[in-house]
Amino acid sequence: MLVNSSMTESVRLSIAEVHELAVRVLSHNGMSEAHANAIAKVIAAGQRDECHSHGVYRLLVTTHTLRKGKVSGTAEPVVHDRSPAIVAVDARFAFSQLAFEVGSKVLVEKARNVGIAALAINNCFHFSALWPEVEWLAEQGLAAMALTPSHAWVAPAGGSRPALGTNPVAFGWPRQGDFPYVFDFATSAAARGEIELHRRAGTEIPLGWGVDASGLPTADPSAVVNGGAMLTFGGHKGSALSTMVELLAGPLIGDLTSLDSLALDDGAGGTPCHGELIVAFDPKHFGLGDGPGDAARAERLFSAITDQGARLPSQRRFEARTRSQSEGFFIPQALYSDVLALLR
Protein backbone atom coordinates (compact mmCIF):
# COMPACT_ATOMS: atom_id res chain seq x y z
CA MET A 1 0.00 0.00 0.00
CA LEU A 2 1.29 3.46 -0.87
CA VAL A 3 1.51 5.90 2.03
CA ASN A 4 2.40 9.56 1.57
CA SER A 5 4.96 10.94 4.00
CA SER A 6 6.06 14.44 5.03
CA MET A 7 3.13 16.25 3.47
CA THR A 8 3.36 14.51 0.07
CA GLU A 9 7.14 15.14 -0.28
CA SER A 10 7.82 11.42 -0.56
CA VAL A 11 6.02 8.16 -1.20
CA ARG A 12 6.50 4.92 0.67
CA LEU A 13 6.85 1.74 -1.42
CA SER A 14 7.66 -1.89 -0.80
CA ILE A 15 10.14 -3.91 -2.85
CA ALA A 16 7.26 -5.80 -4.46
CA GLU A 17 5.50 -2.54 -5.35
CA VAL A 18 8.62 -1.17 -7.05
CA HIS A 19 8.99 -4.39 -9.05
CA GLU A 20 5.33 -4.30 -10.10
CA LEU A 21 5.55 -0.59 -11.00
CA ALA A 22 8.67 -1.19 -13.11
CA VAL A 23 7.03 -4.07 -14.99
CA ARG A 24 3.92 -1.98 -15.68
CA VAL A 25 5.92 1.02 -16.94
CA LEU A 26 8.22 -1.02 -19.14
CA SER A 27 5.44 -3.21 -20.55
CA HIS A 28 3.31 -0.14 -21.26
CA ASN A 29 6.19 1.28 -23.27
CA GLY A 30 6.57 -1.77 -25.50
CA MET A 31 8.90 -4.09 -23.62
CA SER A 32 8.37 -7.86 -23.60
CA GLU A 33 7.47 -9.63 -20.37
CA ALA A 34 10.87 -11.35 -20.15
CA HIS A 35 12.82 -8.11 -20.56
CA ALA A 36 10.50 -6.16 -18.25
CA ASN A 37 10.87 -8.69 -15.44
CA ALA A 38 14.66 -8.91 -15.81
CA ILE A 39 15.00 -5.13 -15.63
CA ALA A 40 12.43 -4.76 -12.84
CA LYS A 41 14.54 -7.09 -10.67
CA VAL A 42 17.61 -4.87 -10.82
CA ILE A 43 15.62 -1.63 -10.43
CA ALA A 44 13.86 -3.02 -7.36
CA ALA A 45 17.19 -4.28 -6.01
CA GLY A 46 18.80 -0.88 -6.52
CA GLN A 47 16.00 0.93 -4.71
CA ARG A 48 15.95 -1.74 -1.98
CA ASP A 49 19.65 -1.15 -1.30
CA GLU A 50 19.20 2.65 -1.38
CA CYS A 51 21.27 2.99 -4.54
CA HIS A 52 18.99 5.84 -5.54
CA SER A 53 20.69 6.61 -8.84
CA HIS A 54 20.13 2.99 -9.94
CA GLY A 55 16.62 2.47 -8.58
CA VAL A 56 13.26 3.89 -9.64
CA TYR A 57 15.01 6.85 -11.26
CA ARG A 58 16.31 4.50 -13.96
CA LEU A 59 12.78 3.96 -15.26
CA LEU A 60 12.97 7.48 -16.69
CA VAL A 61 16.19 6.62 -18.53
CA THR A 62 15.11 3.21 -19.85
CA THR A 63 11.73 4.47 -21.03
CA HIS A 64 13.30 7.48 -22.74
CA THR A 65 15.66 5.13 -24.61
CA LEU A 66 12.73 2.89 -25.62
CA ARG A 67 10.69 5.82 -26.90
CA LYS A 68 13.62 7.11 -28.93
CA GLY A 69 13.71 3.78 -30.72
CA LYS A 70 17.35 3.24 -29.81
CA VAL A 71 16.84 -0.03 -27.97
CA SER A 72 14.80 -3.14 -28.70
CA GLY A 73 12.32 -4.06 -26.02
CA THR A 74 11.63 -7.51 -27.44
CA ALA A 75 14.82 -8.95 -29.04
CA GLU A 76 15.70 -12.38 -27.65
CA PRO A 77 19.38 -12.82 -26.70
CA VAL A 78 21.40 -15.36 -28.69
CA VAL A 79 24.01 -17.53 -26.96
CA HIS A 80 27.30 -18.42 -28.69
CA ASP A 81 29.40 -21.14 -27.06
CA ARG A 82 32.87 -19.91 -28.04
CA SER A 83 35.11 -22.35 -26.13
CA PRO A 84 35.21 -24.45 -22.95
CA ALA A 85 35.91 -21.22 -21.02
CA ILE A 86 34.12 -18.54 -23.05
CA VAL A 87 30.45 -17.88 -23.68
CA ALA A 88 29.18 -14.88 -25.61
CA VAL A 89 25.63 -13.55 -25.71
CA ASP A 90 24.41 -11.23 -28.45
CA ALA A 91 21.83 -9.00 -26.77
CA ARG A 92 20.73 -7.84 -30.23
CA PHE A 93 20.55 -4.21 -29.15
CA ALA A 94 18.27 -4.82 -26.19
CA PHE A 95 19.04 -4.14 -22.54
CA SER A 96 21.69 -6.33 -20.94
CA GLN A 97 19.75 -7.84 -18.02
CA LEU A 98 18.01 -10.65 -19.91
CA ALA A 99 21.24 -11.46 -21.76
CA PHE A 100 23.00 -11.84 -18.41
CA GLU A 101 20.24 -14.06 -17.04
CA VAL A 102 20.63 -16.37 -20.05
CA GLY A 103 24.41 -16.29 -20.30
CA SER A 104 25.24 -16.46 -16.59
CA LYS A 105 23.91 -20.00 -16.30
CA VAL A 106 26.36 -21.13 -18.99
CA LEU A 107 29.12 -19.06 -17.35
CA VAL A 108 28.67 -20.83 -14.01
CA GLU A 109 28.77 -24.25 -15.64
CA LYS A 110 31.96 -23.41 -17.54
CA ALA A 111 33.67 -21.93 -14.47
CA ARG A 112 32.91 -25.05 -12.46
CA ASN A 113 34.21 -27.27 -15.26
CA VAL A 114 37.34 -25.31 -16.19
CA GLY A 115 38.05 -23.16 -13.13
CA ILE A 116 37.86 -19.80 -14.87
CA ALA A 117 35.37 -18.64 -17.50
CA ALA A 118 34.29 -15.44 -19.20
CA LEU A 119 30.95 -14.13 -20.39
CA ALA A 120 31.00 -11.49 -23.11
CA ILE A 121 27.71 -9.67 -23.68
CA ASN A 122 27.67 -7.83 -27.00
CA ASN A 123 25.36 -5.24 -28.53
CA CYS A 124 23.67 -4.42 -25.24
CA PHE A 125 22.29 -1.30 -23.61
CA HIS A 126 23.50 -1.20 -20.00
CA PHE A 127 22.01 1.19 -17.45
CA SER A 128 22.36 -0.58 -14.10
CA ALA A 129 25.05 -1.11 -11.49
CA LEU A 130 27.31 -4.15 -11.86
CA TRP A 131 26.96 -5.50 -8.34
CA PRO A 132 23.81 -7.55 -9.16
CA GLU A 133 25.91 -9.63 -11.57
CA VAL A 134 28.89 -10.30 -9.30
CA GLU A 135 26.74 -10.70 -6.19
CA TRP A 136 24.66 -13.41 -7.88
CA LEU A 137 27.81 -15.22 -9.02
CA ALA A 138 29.27 -15.03 -5.50
CA GLU A 139 26.08 -16.64 -4.22
CA GLN A 140 26.90 -19.54 -6.56
CA GLY A 141 30.25 -19.96 -4.79
CA LEU A 142 32.33 -18.16 -7.44
CA ALA A 143 34.56 -15.13 -7.26
CA ALA A 144 33.73 -12.74 -10.09
CA MET A 145 34.53 -9.43 -11.70
CA ALA A 146 32.56 -7.35 -14.19
CA LEU A 147 33.52 -4.44 -16.44
CA THR A 148 31.60 -2.22 -18.83
CA PRO A 149 32.12 1.12 -20.61
CA SER A 150 29.36 3.73 -21.01
CA HIS A 151 29.05 7.01 -22.93
CA ALA A 152 32.11 9.28 -23.25
CA TRP A 153 31.23 11.68 -20.45
CA VAL A 154 34.55 11.67 -18.58
CA ALA A 155 37.76 13.56 -19.26
CA PRO A 156 41.07 11.72 -18.85
CA ALA A 157 43.54 12.92 -16.23
CA GLY A 158 45.20 16.08 -17.52
CA GLY A 159 42.45 16.73 -20.06
CA SER A 160 39.13 18.58 -20.08
CA ARG A 161 37.20 16.94 -22.94
CA PRO A 162 35.16 13.72 -22.57
CA ALA A 163 36.94 10.63 -23.90
CA LEU A 164 36.15 7.91 -21.35
CA GLY A 165 33.00 6.47 -19.82
CA THR A 166 32.11 6.24 -16.15
CA ASN A 167 33.39 2.68 -16.66
CA PRO A 168 32.49 0.77 -13.50
CA VAL A 169 34.39 -2.19 -12.07
CA ALA A 170 32.74 -4.73 -9.75
CA PHE A 171 34.10 -7.69 -7.79
CA GLY A 172 32.41 -10.35 -5.70
CA TRP A 173 33.84 -12.92 -3.26
CA PRO A 174 31.74 -15.78 -1.83
CA ARG A 175 31.31 -15.95 1.96
CA GLN A 176 29.30 -17.98 4.41
CA GLY A 177 26.37 -16.06 5.84
CA ASP A 178 23.90 -13.59 4.43
CA PHE A 179 26.10 -11.43 2.22
CA PRO A 180 29.22 -11.87 0.06
CA TYR A 181 32.09 -9.41 -0.19
CA VAL A 182 31.20 -7.04 -3.03
CA PHE A 183 32.47 -3.76 -4.35
CA ASP A 184 31.20 -1.82 -7.34
CA PHE A 185 32.46 1.63 -8.23
CA ALA A 186 32.70 3.89 -11.23
CA THR A 187 36.17 4.93 -12.31
CA SER A 188 34.74 8.43 -12.54
CA ALA A 189 34.70 10.50 -9.34
CA ALA A 190 30.94 9.91 -9.12
CA ALA A 191 28.33 7.95 -11.03
CA ARG A 192 26.53 9.82 -13.81
CA GLY A 193 23.23 9.12 -12.08
CA GLU A 194 24.43 10.85 -8.90
CA ILE A 195 25.12 14.03 -10.85
CA GLU A 196 21.73 13.77 -12.55
CA LEU A 197 20.00 13.42 -9.18
CA HIS A 198 21.74 16.58 -7.94
CA ARG A 199 20.66 18.36 -11.11
CA ARG A 200 17.03 17.27 -10.62
CA ALA A 201 17.13 18.38 -6.97
CA GLY A 202 18.79 21.71 -7.77
CA THR A 203 21.71 21.02 -5.42
CA GLU A 204 25.43 21.47 -5.93
CA ILE A 205 27.90 18.65 -6.49
CA PRO A 206 31.25 18.44 -4.70
CA LEU A 207 34.18 20.08 -6.43
CA GLY A 208 36.27 17.43 -8.13
CA TRP A 209 33.32 15.65 -9.73
CA GLY A 210 33.44 17.62 -12.97
CA VAL A 211 34.43 20.66 -14.99
CA ASP A 212 32.45 23.11 -17.08
CA ALA A 213 32.74 23.73 -20.83
CA SER A 214 35.83 25.87 -20.23
CA GLY A 215 37.55 23.07 -18.31
CA LEU A 216 37.18 24.85 -14.97
CA PRO A 217 36.13 23.07 -11.75
CA THR A 218 32.43 23.54 -11.02
CA ALA A 219 29.85 22.62 -8.39
CA ASP A 220 27.00 23.10 -10.88
CA PRO A 221 25.74 19.70 -12.11
CA SER A 222 24.10 21.30 -15.15
CA ALA A 223 27.44 22.78 -16.23
CA VAL A 224 28.99 19.31 -16.10
CA VAL A 225 26.28 17.51 -18.11
CA ASN A 226 25.73 20.35 -20.58
CA GLY A 227 29.03 20.90 -22.37
CA GLY A 228 31.38 20.05 -19.52
CA ALA A 229 32.96 16.77 -18.47
CA MET A 230 33.04 14.46 -15.51
CA LEU A 231 36.39 13.61 -13.90
CA THR A 232 38.02 10.31 -12.96
CA PHE A 233 38.68 9.41 -9.33
CA GLY A 234 42.29 9.42 -8.17
CA GLY A 235 43.64 11.43 -11.06
CA HIS A 236 45.90 9.39 -13.36
CA LYS A 237 45.15 6.13 -11.50
CA GLY A 238 41.43 6.31 -12.14
CA SER A 239 42.12 7.42 -15.70
CA ALA A 240 44.32 4.36 -16.34
CA LEU A 241 41.76 1.98 -14.82
CA SER A 242 39.03 3.57 -16.91
CA THR A 243 41.10 3.05 -20.07
CA MET A 244 41.62 -0.60 -19.08
CA VAL A 245 37.84 -1.05 -18.84
CA GLU A 246 37.41 0.52 -22.28
CA LEU A 247 39.84 -1.99 -23.79
CA LEU A 248 38.76 -5.17 -21.99
CA ALA A 249 35.01 -4.60 -22.35
CA GLY A 250 35.33 -2.96 -25.77
CA PRO A 251 37.85 -3.99 -28.44
CA LEU A 252 38.81 -7.22 -26.63
CA ILE A 253 35.28 -8.60 -26.98
CA GLY A 254 34.62 -6.97 -30.35
CA ASP A 255 32.43 -4.18 -29.05
CA LEU A 256 32.21 -0.39 -28.76
CA THR A 257 34.18 2.07 -26.67
CA SER A 258 32.42 4.88 -24.81
CA LEU A 259 33.30 7.26 -27.66
CA ASP A 260 31.64 4.87 -30.11
CA SER A 261 28.59 4.53 -27.88
CA LEU A 262 28.11 8.29 -27.64
CA ALA A 263 28.44 8.63 -31.42
CA LEU A 264 25.84 5.89 -31.92
CA ASP A 265 23.47 7.72 -29.58
CA ASP A 266 23.71 10.76 -31.87
CA GLY A 267 22.25 13.21 -29.38
CA ALA A 268 19.22 11.12 -28.36
CA GLY A 269 20.29 11.13 -24.71
CA GLY A 270 19.66 7.40 -24.40
CA THR A 271 21.25 4.59 -22.44
CA PRO A 272 24.80 3.68 -23.55
CA CYS A 273 25.18 0.81 -26.03
CA HIS A 274 28.33 -1.32 -25.86
CA GLY A 275 29.52 -4.62 -24.37
CA GLU A 276 30.07 -6.12 -20.95
CA LEU A 277 32.73 -8.57 -19.75
CA ILE A 278 32.17 -10.82 -16.73
CA VAL A 279 34.86 -13.23 -15.51
CA ALA A 280 34.12 -15.96 -12.95
CA PHE A 281 36.66 -17.92 -10.87
CA ASP A 282 35.98 -21.23 -9.09
CA PRO A 283 38.07 -21.38 -5.87
CA LYS A 284 37.90 -25.17 -5.92
CA HIS A 285 40.08 -25.25 -9.06
CA PHE A 286 42.58 -22.58 -8.01
CA GLY A 287 43.27 -23.75 -4.45
CA LEU A 288 45.48 -26.57 -3.19
CA GLY A 289 42.65 -28.59 -1.73
CA ASP A 290 42.20 -26.74 1.56
CA GLY A 291 38.94 -24.90 0.86
CA PRO A 292 38.04 -24.31 4.54
CA GLY A 293 41.53 -22.98 5.25
CA ASP A 294 41.40 -20.64 2.25
CA ALA A 295 38.00 -19.34 3.32
CA ALA A 296 39.28 -18.82 6.87
CA ARG A 297 42.23 -16.77 5.59
CA ALA A 298 39.85 -14.57 3.64
CA GLU A 299 37.69 -14.09 6.74
CA ARG A 300 40.75 -13.15 8.83
CA LEU A 301 41.48 -10.45 6.26
CA PHE A 302 37.92 -9.13 6.48
CA SER A 303 38.10 -9.17 10.29
CA ALA A 304 41.41 -7.28 10.23
CA ILE A 305 39.57 -4.55 8.35
CA THR A 306 36.37 -4.41 10.39
CA ASP A 307 37.97 -4.94 13.82
CA GLN A 308 39.65 -1.53 13.58
CA GLY A 309 36.37 0.20 12.79
CA ALA A 310 36.70 0.24 9.01
CA ARG A 311 33.75 -0.79 6.87
CA LEU A 312 33.72 -3.38 4.13
CA PRO A 313 32.35 -2.13 0.79
CA SER A 314 28.62 -2.69 0.26
CA GLN A 315 27.93 -2.81 4.02
CA ARG A 316 25.78 0.30 3.70
CA ARG A 317 23.83 -1.40 0.92
CA PHE A 318 23.33 -4.57 2.94
CA GLU A 319 22.15 -2.59 5.98
CA ALA A 320 19.71 -0.68 3.78
CA ARG A 321 18.53 -3.99 2.31
CA THR A 322 17.67 -5.34 5.74
CA ARG A 323 15.67 -2.18 6.54
CA SER A 324 13.88 -2.11 3.21
CA GLN A 325 12.83 -5.74 3.41
CA SER A 326 10.96 -5.05 6.66
CA GLU A 327 9.99 -1.38 6.36
CA GLY A 328 9.93 -0.49 2.67
CA PHE A 329 11.46 2.81 1.61
CA PHE A 330 10.61 6.34 0.49
CA ILE A 331 11.15 7.93 -2.92
CA PRO A 332 10.59 11.61 -3.75
CA GLN A 333 7.03 12.48 -4.71
CA ALA A 334 8.27 14.36 -7.78
CA LEU A 335 10.14 11.29 -9.03
CA TYR A 336 7.15 9.04 -8.36
CA SER A 337 4.91 11.42 -10.31
CA ASP A 338 7.35 11.45 -13.23
CA VAL A 339 7.37 7.65 -13.29
CA LEU A 340 3.57 7.43 -13.18
CA ALA A 341 3.47 9.84 -16.12
CA LEU A 342 5.27 7.17 -18.17
CA LEU A 343 2.03 5.14 -18.01
CA ARG A 344 0.14 7.82 -19.89
CORHUBEL-V455061 format. One record per pair of residues at least 6 apart in sequence whose C-alpha atoms are under 7 Angstrom apart, sorted by sequence separation. I is the first residue (numbers start at 0). J is the second residue. D is the distance in whole Angstrom. If there is no record, write none. Layout:
# CORHUBEL-V455061
I:J:D + I:J:D
This chain:
# CORHUBEL-V455061
3:9:6 + 4:10:6 + 26:32:7 + 45:51:7 + 64:70:6 + 80:86:5 + 81:87:7 + 110:116:5 + 136:142:7 + 137:143:7 + 154:160:5 + 173:179:5 + 174:180:7 + 197:203:6 + 210:216:4 + 211:217:6 + 223:229:6 + 231:237:5 + 249:255:5 + 305:311:7 + 3:10:5 + 46:53:7 + 65:72:7 + 79:86:6 + 80:87:6 + 109:116:6 + 136:143:6 + 154:161:4 + 155:162:7 + 172:179:6 + 173:180:7 + 197:204:7 + 209:216:6 + 210:217:5 + 231:238:6 + 249:256:5 + 283:290:7 + 2:10:6 + 3:11:6 + 45:53:5 + 46:54:4 + 79:87:5 + 90:98:6 + 153:161:5 + 154:162:6 + 155:163:7 + 171:179:7 + 172:180:5 + 209:217:6 + 1:10:7 + 2:11:5 + 26:35:6 + 45:54:4 + 46:55:6 + 78:87:6 + 79:88:6 + 152:161:5 + 153:162:6 + 154:163:6 + 171:180:6 + 172:181:6 + 207:216:7 + 1:11:6 + 25:35:6 + 78:88:4 + 88:98:6 + 106:116:6 + 133:143:5 + 151:161:5 + 152:162:7 + 153:163:5 + 171:181:4 + 194:204:7 + 206:216:6 + 261:271:7 + 1:12:6 + 42:53:6 + 43:54:6 + 77:88:5 + 78:89:6 + 106:117:7 + 133:144:6 + 151:162:5 + 152:163:6 + 153:164:6 + 170:181:6 + 171:182:7 + 206:217:6 + 211:222:5 + 245:256:6 + 260:271:6 + 42:54:5 + 76:88:6 + 77:89:5 + 106:118:6 + 133:145:7 + 151:163:5 + 152:164:6 + 153:165:6 + 170:182:5 + 206:218:5 + 211:223:5 + 260:272:5 + 22:35:5 + 42:55:6 + 76:89:6 + 77:90:7 + 151:164:5 + 152:165:7 + 169:182:5 + 170:183:7 + 205:218:6 + 210:223:6 + 214:227:7 + 260:273:6 + 22:36:6 + 76:90:5 + 88:102:6 + 150:164:5 + 169:183:4 + 204:218:5 + 209:223:6 + 212:226:5 + 76:91:6 + 149:164:5 + 168:183:6 + 169:184:7 + 203:218:5 + 204:219:6 + 211:226:7 + 212:227:4 + 102:118:7 + 129:145:7 + 148:164:5 + 149:165:6 + 167:183:7 + 168:184:6 + 203:219:5 + 204:220:6 + 211:227:4 + 22:39:6 + 74:91:6 + 148:165:7 + 149:166:6 + 167:184:5 + 168:185:6 + 203:220:6 + 210:227:6 + 211:228:7 + 256:273:7 + 21:39:5 + 148:166:4 + 167:185:4 + 210:228:5 + 255:273:5 + 74:93:6 + 147:166:6 + 166:185:6 + 167:186:6 + 189:208:6 + 209:228:6 + 210:229:6 + 254:273:6 + 255:274:7 + 86:106:7 + 147:167:6 + 165:185:5 + 166:186:6 + 188:208:5 + 209:229:4 + 254:274:6 + 18:39:5 + 71:92:6 + 72:93:6 + 146:167:6 + 165:186:6 + 208:229:6 + 209:230:5 + 18:40:6 + 70:92:6 + 71:93:5 + 76:98:5 + 98:120:7 + 146:168:5 + 165:187:5 + 198:220:5 + 208:230:6 + 70:93:5 + 145:168:6 + 146:169:7 + 197:220:7 + 198:221:6 + 207:230:7 + 78:102:7 + 145:169:5 + 18:43:5 + 84:109:6 + 144:169:5 + 145:170:7 + 165:190:7 + 249:274:6 + 17:43:6 + 83:109:6 + 84:110:7 + 144:170:4 + 194:220:6 + 248:274:6 + 143:170:6 + 144:171:6 + 248:275:5 + 95:123:5 + 143:171:5 + 248:276:5 + 14:43:6 + 84:113:6 + 94:123:5 + 95:124:6 + 142:171:5 + 143:172:7 + 90:120:7 + 92:122:5 + 93:123:5 + 94:124:4 + 95:125:6 + 142:172:5 + 84:115:7 + 85:116:6 + 86:117:6 + 87:118:6 + 88:119:6 + 89:120:6 + 90:121:6 + 91:122:6 + 92:123:5 + 93:124:6 + 94:125:6 + 141:172:7 + 142:173:6 + 84:116:4 + 85:117:5 + 86:118:5 + 87:119:5 + 88:120:5 + 89:121:5 + 90:122:5 + 91:123:7 + 92:124:6 + 141:173:6 + 14:47:6 + 84:117:6 + 85:118:6 + 86:119:6 + 87:120:6 + 88:121:6 + 89:122:6 + 90:123:5 + 140:173:5 + 28:62:7 + 137:171:6 + 153:187:7 + 137:172:6 + 138:173:6 + 133:169:7 + 137:173:4 + 21:58:7 + 25:62:7 + 133:170:6 + 134:171:6 + 34:72:7 + 133:171:5 + 130:169:6 + 129:169:6 + 31:72:6 + 30:72:4 + 31:73:5 + 137:179:6 + 187:229:7 + 188:230:6 + 29:72:6 + 30:73:6 + 187:230:6 + 188:231:5 + 187:231:4 + 188:232:4 + 134:179:7 + 186:231:6 + 187:232:5 + 186:232:6 + 134:181:7 + 130:181:7 + 186:237:5 + 130:183:6 + 129:183:6 + 186:240:7 + 159:214:5 + 186:241:6 + 38:96:6 + 37:96:6 + 37:97:6 + 34:97:6 + 161:228:6 + 160:228:6 + 159:228:7 + 53:127:6 + 154:228:6 + 53:128:7 + 153:228:5 + 154:229:6 + 156:231:7 + 166:241:6 + 152:228:6 + 153:229:4 + 154:230:6 + 155:231:7 + 152:229:6 + 153:230:5 + 153:231:7 + 156:234:5 + 163:241:7 + 166:244:6 + 156:235:5 + 156:238:6 + 155:238:5 + 41:131:7 + 164:257:5 + 163:257:6 + 163:258:7 + 148:244:6 + 162:258:6 + 147:244:6 + 148:245:6 + 146:244:6 + 148:248:7 + 147:248:5 + 146:248:6 + 151:257:5 + 150:257:4 + 151:258:5 + 148:256:6 + 149:257:5 + 150:258:6 + 148:257:6 + 150:260:6 + 151:261:6 + 149:260:7 + 150:261:5 + 150:271:5 + 149:271:5 + 148:273:7 + 147:274:6 + 147:275:5 + 146:275:6 + 147:276:7 + 146:276:5 + 182:312:5 + 145:276:6 + 146:277:7 + 181:312:6 + 182:313:6 + 145:277:4 + 181:313:6 + 119:252:6 + 121:254:6 + 144:277:6 + 145:278:6 + 144:278:5 + 143:278:6 + 144:279:7 + 143:279:4 + 142:279:6 + 143:280:6 + 141:279:6 + 142:280:5 + 141:280:6 + 142:281:7 + 52:192:5 + 141:281:5 + 52:193:6 + 141:282:7 + 52:196:7 + 126:270:6 + 125:270:7 + 124:270:6 + 125:271:6 + 124:271:6 + 125:272:7 + 124:272:4 + 123:272:6 + 124:273:6 + 122:272:7 + 123:273:6 + 122:273:6 + 123:274:6 + 121:273:7 + 122:274:6 + 121:274:5 + 120:274:5 + 121:275:7 + 120:275:5 + 119:275:6 + 120:276:6 + 119:276:5 + 118:276:6 + 119:277:7 + 118:277:5 + 117:277:6 + 118:278:6 + 117:278:4 + 116:278:6 + 117:279:6 + 116:279:5 + 115:279:6 + 116:280:7 + 115:280:5 + 114:280:6 + 115:281:6 + 114:281:5 + 110:279:6 + 110:280:6 + 111:281:6 + 114:284:5 + 110:281:6 + 114:285:7 + 67:267:7 + 64:269:5 + 63:269:7 + 64:270:6 + 60:269:7 + 61:270:7 + 60:270:7 + 49:316:7 + 48:316:5 + 48:317:7 + 49:319:6 + 48:319:5 + 47:319:7 + 48:320:5 + 47:320:5 + 47:323:6 + 56:334:7 + 59:338:7 + 58:338:7 + 14:327:6 + 13:327:4 + 12:327:6 + 13:328:7 + 27:342:6 + 11:327:7 + 12:328:6 + 11:328:5 + 12:329:6 + 24:341:6 + 11:329:4 + 24:342:6 + 10:329:5 + 11:330:7 + 9:329:6 + 10:330:5 + 9:330:5 + 10:331:6 + 9:331:4 + 10:332:6 + 8:331:6 + 9:332:4 + 8:332:5 + 7:332:6
